Amino acid sequence: MKRIVLFLTGLVGSALLLSTASAQVMAGHDSNAPVSFNAGRIEIQDRADRVVLTGGVLVTQAGLSLRSTRMTIAYSNASGIDVNRIDATGGVVITKSDERATGDAAIYDLDRRLITLVGNVTLTQRGNRLNGGRVVIDLDSGKAVIDGSGAGGAAPEGIESAGPGRVTGSFTVPQQGQ
């Protein structure tokens, strides 16, 4: 959300009717950094190359934290443990610095350096906020694409029928010359 002001291409006029938004989020994250975890319970499924964590799970990596009630961590074991993917469910919260993303479920693909959140998604940074049904965050570029997939909600004021799948948001505006 490095300046959420880059949020909708041409937010003026008809852009209020768009169902996809774009923002800058968590750019330059190091997906190759070590992954640490803390959980109430761990189940190692060595033959399946995965670990299941439950009970207030916290995973951290290079200043990024991922919280949820349950996570499944997939890894390869060719030349040491190499974490490839983290699936999180149940009240997912991702934070880095002053950026926060929440949703019902998330997939963190460490190989592709993508985080996908689905279900009641919210991105916030300071006073800026975006809401939708799904967000895909590219950790290399920091680009986040938010759409209304699976989202419902009421029509914004002044729009007769927004229908399901809307992206909504609010942004702070710097005060000038008062």
N, C-alpha and C positions, 0 to 999 in steps of 0.2 A: 504494500500500500504506500510505497515510497512517495507519495503525493497523489492521493486518490483522485485529485483533480483530473487525472488522465482517464477517468472512469468510463464515460460513454462517448463514443465517437460522435461528436456534434450534439451535445446534450441540449441544444437549443431546439425549441418547437417540437417537431415531429419525433425527435429522439425519445421523448417521453413514452412513446408507444413501442419502443424496442423491447425485446425480451431477452437480450444478452448484454452484459456489461463487461468491461475490461478494466483492470486495475493493476498497479505494480505492488507485488507482495513478496516479502522474504527473499529478495534478490541476492544472489551470490552465496547461498548457503552451501556449506561443505558437506556433501552427502557421503564423502569418504572418511569422515571423522569417526572415531569410535562411538558405539551406541551403548549407553548405560541404561539400566532399568531398575525399577523398584516396584514390587507387587506383593499382595497378600499371599499369593500362591503361584507356583510355577509347575508346569507339567512338561517334561522333556519327552518329545516323541522322536527319538533319534533315528529310527528307521524311516520316518516320513520327513526328516530334516526340517523339523519345526518345533517351536516352543509355544505353549499356550500360557499366557499370564492372566490372572484374574485378581480382583479385589483391589480397587483403587490404584490402577496401574499408571506408572509414570515412566516414560522413556525420554531420554535426553540425548541430544547430539549437537555439538558445536553451538550452544546457545539456543537451540530450538527445543521446546518441550512439547510432548504429546501425552495427553491424559485421557483415560477412558476407563470403563469398568472391566473391559476384556480386550486382549490383544493376542493375535496369533502372529508369530515372527517366523518367516520362512528363511532358510539359509542353505547354502551349499557347503559341503564339507570336503572339497577336493584337496586343497592345500591349506587347511585351517578353516575356521568358521568365517563365512562371508555372508552377512545379512543381506538378503535381496529385497524383501518385502515385509511390510508390517500392515496387518489388517486390524483396525480398531472399531469397536462397537460400544454403544452406550455412553451418551453424553460426552462426545469427543470434543476436546479443547486443545488447540495448537497455539502456542505463543512463541514469539521471538521479538525481543526488544519491546517496543510499544505496539506491536501488531498482534492481533488475536483473531483466530478463525475457529468457529464452532459448527458442529453438525451432529447428525445422528450416527453416522458411520464414516470411516476414512480408510483409504488405501494409500500407503506411502510406498511407492516403487523406487527403491534406492538406486537400481540400475539405470532407470530412465530419468531419475531425478524429478519425479512428479508426485504431487499429493493431490488426491481427489477426495473431496468431502461431498456427502449426499445427505439430503433430508434436513430441512430447517436450517440451512446454511446462513451464517452471519460472519462478515468480515468487519473488523473495527480497527481504527487507529485514531487515537485521541478522540475528537468529536465527530469523526467521519464513520459512516456505517453503510454497508451494503447487505442486502438480504436476497436469498434465492433458494432454489431447490438443489443446485449442484454447483460446485466450483472446482476447477482444475488449476493448480498452481504449478508453474514451471520454475523450479528452484534455481536454474541457471540464469534465466532472463528476469525472473521476478514477475513475469506476466501471469495474471490470474484472469480466467474467463469464467464469468458467473452466468448461469442461465436459470430458467424457471422450471427445469425438468423436475416433475414430481411436486412442485410447489403449488399451493392454492393461494387463496387470499382475496380480500375485498379490493375493488377497483379504487385507485387513487382518486382523491377529490377532483372533480372537474372532468373525469373520464367516465363516460356512460357505462361501458362494459369492458372491463379489463380481461375477464376470463381467467382461467387457471394458468399457472406457469409464468407469473410476472416476476420481474426483478425490481426491487425497490431500494431506496437508499436515502440518506440525508448527508449533507456535507457542510462543513463549517465554511464561512466566507470571511476572509480577513476584513476587519473594519478599516476603512480608509478615511483619512482627514476629518475627524469629528471635532 
